[in-house]
């Protein structure tokens, strides 16, 4: 075991050094730890006490002298689990305020927040974000040549989950393979669709506008799957207006 492992578990450099000294040399007094480590003796008691709270060190008396002894390294697993739970809690908390933080960043810097995602798992994150956002989705897309795994997931997981959340979608759909089958589920999918001819309006990528975000998704099978998510209120407002203009134009087809 080295210091790096212990540091990754949240121990300070001094805590790691004292614990390793106890493991290597056995029980010691504060004076002994001051000699066997680089930790100043005046700090040994405080650091040892912190290790006791972490369940890694035991304290006892021997002839009125305080002795510190190491406890089983199995307790490190508890530390690892605790650190994992704290990280998950922090991630959940961050997700709750991330939109507000991004708004503050954009308002100060006026630069868009751009995030790139790759692979099926990455594209799923974008679609799940649409559900988390909970706003109407404006989309332009085609249904042919979509990566099979992703298409199955969209049909069986994403669309039902979106509909259950009451999130409506307005879609300008390029005609082609599977377009008719796609529209057969419009009602249960809370989806309004206007179909346009693919030869005149080809959509190599899916474009989605929702909330203050714009997503460009390339999900063609046998090609690299890439998604670009842009967070910028003004850009999203512009894209929304552009979509509504295209929506009116699509009504004549």
C-alpha positions as CSV (number, residue, x, y, z in Angstrom):
1,X,0.0,0.0,0.0
2,X,1.2,3.5,-0.8
3,X,0.2,7.0,0.1
4,X,-1.5,7.6,-3.2
5,X,-4.2,5.0,-2.4
6,X,-4.9,6.5,0.9
7,X,-5.0,10.0,-0.5
8,X,-7.5,8.9,-3.0
9,X,-9.7,7.7,-0.2
10,X,-9.7,11.2,1.3
11,X,-6.9,10.9,3.9
12,X,-4.6,13.9,4.3
13,X,-0.9,13.3,3.6
14,X,-0.2,13.4,7.3
15,X,-3.0,10.9,8.1
16,X,-1.7,8.6,5.4
17,X,1.8,8.8,6.7
18,X,0.8,8.0,10.3
19,X,-1.5,5.2,9.4
20,X,1.2,3.5,7.2
21,X,3.8,4.0,10.0
22,X,1.5,2.2,12.4
23,X,0.9,-0.6,9.9
24,X,4.6,-1.0,9.2
25,X,6.0,-0.5,12.7
26,X,3.1,-1.5,15.0
27,X,1.6,0.5,17.9
28,X,3.5,3.6,18.9
29,X,3.3,6.6,21.2
30,X,3.0,10.1,19.9
31,X,6.7,10.6,20.4
32,X,7.4,7.4,18.4
33,X,5.2,8.6,15.6
34,X,7.0,11.9,15.6
35,X,10.2,10.0,15.0
36,X,8.9,7.5,12.5
37,X,7.1,10.0,10.4
38,X,7.8,13.6,9.2
39,X,4.7,14.8,11.1
40,X,5.5,17.2,13.9
41,X,4.9,15.8,17.3
42,X,2.6,18.7,18.2
43,X,0.2,17.6,15.4
44,X,0.4,13.9,16.0
45,X,-2.4,13.8,18.6
46,X,-4.8,15.8,16.4
47,X,-4.1,13.7,13.3
48,X,-4.3,10.4,15.2
49,X,-7.7,11.6,16.7
50,X,-9.0,12.2,13.1
51,X,-7.8,8.7,12.2
52,X,-9.7,7.3,15.2
53,X,-12.9,9.0,13.9
54,X,-12.3,7.4,10.5
55,X,-12.1,4.0,12.2
56,X,-8.5,3.4,11.2
57,X,-6.7,3.8,14.5
58,X,-7.3,2.7,18.1
59,X,-6.1,4.5,21.2
60,X,-5.3,2.9,24.5
61,X,-3.3,3.6,27.7
62,X,-0.2,1.7,28.8
63,X,1.4,2.8,32.0
64,X,-0.3,6.2,31.7
65,X,1.2,6.6,28.2
66,X,-1.1,6.9,25.2
67,X,-0.6,4.3,22.6
68,X,-1.9,4.4,19.0
69,X,-2.5,1.2,17.1
70,X,-3.7,0.5,13.6
71,X,-7.1,-1.0,13.0
72,X,-7.8,-3.4,10.1
73,X,-7.4,-2.0,6.6
74,X,-10.8,-3.5,6.0
75,X,-12.1,-0.2,7.3
76,X,-10.7,1.4,4.2
77,X,-13.6,-0.2,2.3
78,X,-16.0,1.7,4.4
79,X,-14.2,4.9,3.6
80,X,-14.3,4.1,-0.1
81,X,-18.0,3.5,0.1
82,X,-18.6,6.6,2.1
83,X,-16.6,8.7,-0.4
84,X,-18.6,7.1,-3.2
85,X,-21.9,8.0,-1.6
86,X,-20.8,11.6,-0.9
87,X,-19.7,11.9,-4.6
88,X,-23.1,10.6,-5.7
89,X,-24.9,13.0,-3.4
90,X,-22.8,15.9,-4.7
91,X,-23.6,14.9,-8.3
92,X,-27.3,14.9,-7.5
93,X,-27.0,18.3,-5.8
94,X,-25.0,19.6,-8.7
95,X,-27.6,18.4,-11.2
96,X,-30.2,20.4,-9.3
97,X,-28.4,23.7,-9.6
98,X,-26.4,23.2,-12.8
99,X,-28.9,25.0,-15.0
100,X,-28.8,28.0,-12.7
101,X,-25.0,28.0,-12.6
102,X,-24.9,27.8,-16.4
103,X,-27.3,30.8,-16.6
104,X,-25.0,32.8,-14.4
105,X,-22.0,31.8,-16.5
106,X,-23.6,32.7,-19.8
107,X,-24.9,36.0,-18.5
108,X,-21.4,37.0,-17.4
109,X,-19.3,35.6,-20.3
110,X,-22.0,35.5,-23.0
111,X,-20.2,32.4,-24.4
112,X,-22.3,29.3,-25.1
113,X,-21.7,26.2,-23.1
114,X,-20.8,23.5,-25.6
115,X,-20.6,19.8,-24.6
116,X,-19.7,16.9,-26.9
117,X,-21.0,13.4,-26.5
118,X,-20.0,10.2,-28.3
119,X,-21.4,6.7,-28.8
120,X,-24.8,5.4,-27.9
121,X,-24.3,6.0,-24.2
122,X,-23.3,9.6,-24.9
123,X,-26.4,10.3,-27.1
124,X,-28.6,8.8,-24.5
125,X,-27.4,11.5,-22.1
126,X,-28.7,14.2,-24.4
127,X,-32.1,12.6,-24.8
128,X,-32.3,12.1,-21.0
129,X,-31.4,15.7,-20.6
130,X,-34.5,16.6,-22.7
131,X,-36.6,14.8,-20.2
132,X,-34.9,16.4,-17.2
133,X,-35.4,19.8,-18.8
134,X,-39.2,19.1,-19.1
135,X,-39.8,21.6,-21.8
136,X,-41.5,21.2,-25.2
137,X,-39.1,19.7,-27.8
138,X,-38.8,21.1,-31.3
139,X,-37.1,18.7,-33.6
140,X,-36.0,18.2,-37.2
141,X,-35.0,14.6,-38.1
142,X,-35.2,11.6,-40.3
143,X,-36.0,8.0,-39.3
144,X,-33.9,6.0,-41.7
145,X,-30.4,4.6,-41.1
146,X,-30.5,5.3,-37.4
147,X,-28.1,3.2,-35.3
148,X,-30.3,0.1,-34.4
149,X,-29.5,0.0,-30.7
150,X,-30.2,3.7,-30.3
151,X,-33.4,3.5,-32.4
152,X,-34.7,0.6,-30.2
153,X,-33.9,2.6,-27.1
154,X,-35.6,5.7,-28.4
155,X,-38.7,3.8,-29.3
156,X,-39.0,1.6,-26.1
157,X,-37.5,3.9,-23.5
158,X,-37.1,7.5,-24.4
159,X,-40.4,8.2,-26.1
160,X,-42.6,6.4,-23.5
161,X,-40.7,8.2,-20.7
162,X,-41.1,11.6,-22.4
163,X,-44.8,11.0,-23.0
164,X,-45.2,9.9,-19.4
165,X,-43.6,13.1,-18.3
166,X,-46.1,15.1,-20.4
167,X,-43.4,16.6,-22.7
168,X,-44.8,17.4,-26.1
169,X,-42.8,17.3,-29.3
170,X,-43.2,19.1,-32.6
171,X,-41.3,17.3,-35.3
172,X,-40.5,18.2,-38.9
173,X,-39.8,14.8,-40.4
174,X,-38.0,14.1,-43.6
175,X,-39.8,11.4,-45.6
176,X,-38.3,8.0,-46.2
177,X,-37.9,4.6,-44.7
178,X,-39.8,4.1,-41.4
179,X,-41.5,7.6,-41.6
180,X,-45.0,6.1,-41.8
181,X,-44.3,3.7,-38.9
182,X,-42.9,6.6,-36.9
183,X,-46.1,8.7,-37.4
184,X,-48.4,5.8,-36.5
185,X,-47.4,6.3,-32.9
186,X,-47.9,10.1,-32.8
187,X,-50.9,10.2,-30.5
188,X,-49.5,8.1,-27.7
189,X,-46.1,9.7,-28.1
190,X,-47.5,13.3,-27.6
191,X,-46.0,14.2,-30.9
192,X,-47.2,16.5,-33.7
193,X,-45.5,15.8,-37.0
194,X,-45.2,17.6,-40.3
195,X,-43.5,15.5,-43.1
196,X,-41.4,17.1,-45.8
197,X,-39.8,15.5,-48.9
198,X,-36.4,14.0,-48.1
199,X,-35.0,14.8,-51.5
200,X,-35.6,18.5,-51.1
201,X,-35.0,18.7,-47.3
202,X,-32.5,16.1,-46.3
203,X,-31.6,16.0,-42.6
204,X,-28.2,14.3,-42.1
205,X,-28.5,15.2,-38.4
206,X,-31.3,15.5,-35.9
207,X,-31.7,19.0,-34.5
208,X,-33.6,19.5,-31.2
209,X,-34.4,22.8,-29.5
210,X,-35.6,22.6,-25.9
211,X,-35.5,25.1,-23.0
212,X,-32.4,27.1,-23.5
213,X,-30.5,24.3,-25.3
214,X,-29.9,23.1,-28.8
215,X,-28.8,19.6,-29.6
216,X,-27.2,18.4,-32.9
217,X,-27.2,14.6,-33.1
218,X,-25.5,12.5,-35.7
219,X,-26.8,8.9,-35.2
220,X,-26.3,7.3,-38.6
221,X,-25.4,3.6,-38.3
222,X,-21.9,2.6,-39.4
223,X,-20.6,6.1,-38.7
224,X,-19.2,7.8,-35.5
225,X,-22.1,8.7,-33.2
226,X,-21.7,12.3,-32.1
227,X,-23.9,14.7,-30.3
228,X,-23.2,18.4,-29.6
229,X,-25.3,20.1,-26.9
230,X,-25.2,23.9,-26.8
231,X,-26.6,25.9,-23.8
232,X,-27.2,29.5,-24.6
233,X,-30.6,31.2,-24.1
234,X,-30.3,33.7,-27.0
235,X,-29.2,31.0,-29.5
236,X,-32.0,28.8,-28.4
237,X,-34.5,31.6,-28.8
238,X,-33.2,32.2,-32.3
239,X,-33.3,28.5,-33.2
240,X,-36.8,28.3,-31.8
241,X,-38.0,31.2,-34.0
242,X,-36.2,29.6,-37.0
243,X,-38.0,26.3,-36.3
244,X,-41.4,28.0,-36.1
245,X,-40.8,29.6,-39.4
246,X,-39.9,26.2,-40.9
247,X,-43.0,24.7,-39.2
248,X,-45.3,27.1,-41.0
249,X,-43.5,26.3,-44.3
250,X,-43.8,22.6,-43.7
251,X,-47.6,22.8,-43.5
252,X,-47.9,23.0,-47.3
253,X,-46.5,19.5,-47.8
